[in-house]
Amino acid sequence: MEYEEFTIEGRNSVIEAFRSGKTIDKIFLLDGCQDGPIKTILKEAKKSDTIIHFVPKERLEQMSKTGKHQGVIAFCAAYEYASIEDMLNLAKEKKEDPFIFLLDNIEDPHNLGAIIRTANLAGAHGVIIPKRRAVGLTAVVAKTSAGALNYTPVAKVTNLSAAIEELKKKGLWFVCADMSGDVMYKLNLKGPIGLVIGNEGEGVSRLVKEKCDFMAAIPMKGEIDSLNASVAAGILAYEIVRQRMA
């Protein structure tokens, strides 16, 4: 399956993409370029809350597949983003307690794709990712999710902590993966729940961790000290599934 169409190069093509309503995750612009079309692209990007990177010509040359970038390359989402409301409605339709994954700065597209695949199979109603310092719905993510992106909504939010606060008002409570927490088998993980997974190196950030109700540790017997983020997500998700089925 080819996903090349999700990278758009050239000024007119990028302007058209914005105006047609395509979801553009980030744009790379030639540093110092300030002509009319670039100003138009900047205006559209700010309107859409797209992440903007100013980069040197060499970087654009490296990224370009066509050699005709004209000082601008846009990365489009491979799939449309959903809203948090969509996830809650999906839970309501299925007459189930909401079960949502929240991912704190997952930067590896293979990990994100694998987590979305797990979320789908575990019966989660959606996945929430942050806008910054995290990978979006790229072609690699779409491919690694093995089709799960067609069924599992993914929302992108400016602030994960604020999203947790909003969902708490809707009755959800939150558990995050953390080695200093209680062993997951001792926790009651039933009811409307948000599962928070941190990034590959630093885990869940302090501000997000402070918003969580519980910290769950996965028992580890080996010599190394951590699991891959997508594996940790799978283990915790299926403990939630097991308790829901009990």
N, C-alpha and C positions, 0 to 999 in steps of 0.2 A: 504494500500500500504506500503510495507516495504522498508526502505532506509538504512538498516544497512550496506550494501556493501560500503557505502561512508565513513566509518571509516575503515582504514586499519591498522592492527597491525602486528608486526614482521619485522625483518630486510629484509629478502629476498622479502617479499610481497611488502614492501614500495619501495625497489630498483626497482622491476619490474614495479610498478605503475608509477614511474618517467620515466623509460625507454620506457614504452608503450605510453607515451604522455598524461597520465591522468592529469587533472588540479587539483593540490593539493594546497589548500588554506594555510594550516599551518601544521607544524609538531611539535610534542612534543618529545624531546630527554632527556634521562637520564643525569642529570647534572654530568659532570666530566668524562663521558664515551668517550674514544678516540680511540677505536680499529678500525680495517680496514673497516668493513661494515658501521660503524657509520660515518667514514670519507667519505666514498663513498656517503652515504645519504646526508651528509652536502654539498658535492660538487654538487650533482644533485639539491639540494634545492636552492643553491645560483644561479645556472645556470637558474633555473626557476623563480627566484625572489619570492620564497615561504617564508612566515613568519616562523621564527624558534624560538621555546621557549625551553629553558633548564629548566627542572623541577626535583624536587626530586622524588625518587622512590615511595613515598606514593601517590603523585599526579597521577603518571602513573597507579598505582594499582587501584585508585578510578575510573579513566577514562576507564580502560580496560574492554571490554565485554568478552574477551576470556580467560583472565588470562595468555596469552602467548605473551605479547607485546615485550619481548626481548629488552626493553629499548627504543622502538620507537612506536609512534602512529601518523598516518597521517590522516588529515581531508581533504577529497576530495570534490570538488564542485559537487553538485547533478546534475548540468547542465553545459555545456560548456559556457564560457564567449564569448560575441560577441565583435566587435570593434565599435568605434564611427562611423567609415565609414559605417558599416552595417546599422546603424540607419538612417544616411543621405540618403543612397541608398534606404531604405525602404520608406522614405518620398517622394523621387523622383519617385519611382515606382507608388506610390499612387497619384502622382501629388498634394501633399499637402505641406504646409509650415511645416518645421520640428517643432516637439513638443517633448521636451526631459525633463525627470525628472533628477535632480541631487540631490543626498542624502548625506548630510554632517554628517558622523559618526552616522548613525542609528545602534544601537547596539542590539536592540531587534528583533529576527528573525520573530516574529509574525507581528511586524510593517512592516518589509521589505516585507514579503509575501503579506500583505494586500495592501501595496503601489504598488507593481508590478501588483496586480489584478486590482486596480483602474486605473493604467497607461494604462493597456490593454483596459479596458472598456471606458476610456476617449479618446481613439484613439491616445495615445502617441506613438512615434516611438522607444522609448527605455528608459532605466534607467541607470544612471551612478552612481557607488558607488566607494568610495576610498579603497585602499588596506589595510590601517592601521586604527586602532581604529573603526572598523565597522564590522558588521556581513557579511559573504559571502553567497554564494548560498548553504546553508545547507539543510538537509532533512526537517527541520521544515519550512524553507522558501518555499521550493518546495510545501509542503503540503498546507500551508496557502495561497499560490498564486492561489489555486484551478485550476491549469492547465494553468494559464496565462504565466508561464515560457516557455511553448512550443511555444508561439507566440510572446512574447515581449522580444527583445534582452536586455541583461544586460551586460554592460562593466565595467571592474574594472581598475581604473587608479591610478597612484602613487600620483598624485597631482591634486586636484579638481580645484584649481585656474588656473593652467596651461591649464586644459581641457576647462575651460570657455574662456580663452584667445584665444585658437585655434578655438573654435566654434564661437566666435565673428567675427573672420576673415571670417567665412563662412556665416555671415549675421544674426546670432542669437543674440537676446538680452535677458537679464536675470532679472527675478523677484524673490525675496526671501521672504519667510514668516517671518515677523517680526512685533511684536506688536507696535513698534515705527514708523511704516511706514504709508502710506496713506491708507485709507479704500479701499479695493480691488475694490469696485464698481465704484470708481472714476478713476481707471487706465485704460488705453487702453492696453488690453492684446492680441491684434491681431498680426498676422504676425509670423515669425519664432521665437520661444520662448523656453527658458529653465526655468523650474520651480525648484527653489532651496528650499529644505526642510531640516531643522536642526534636531538635535537629541532630544531625549525625555526630557532632562534636560536643556541643555545650549542653544538650538536653533542653528542658523547658526553661525559658527566661524567667528571671526573678519576679517581674511584674505580673506575668501570666500565672506563675505558680501561686502567688499570693491570692489570686482570685479563686483557686481550686479548693474544693471542700475536703478532698482526700488525696494522699499520695500513695501510689501503689508500686511496690517493688516486685520484680520478677525474681524468683529464687535462682541463684546462679552457683554452679558447682565447679566450674572450670577455672583455668588460670588467668584468662583474660577478663577485662572488667566491664565490657559492655556489649550489647547486641546491636546489630544494624537496626535503624529506625523502623523499617517496614516489618522486620521480624518481631520486634517488640510490640508494634501495633497489632499484629496478628495474634500474638499470645494473649494480650490483654483483651482484645475484642472477643476472642473465643471463650475467655473466662466469663465475660458479660453474657454471651450467648448461652453458655452452660447454666448460669444462674437463672436466666430468663426462662429456660426450658424446664428447670427443676420444679 
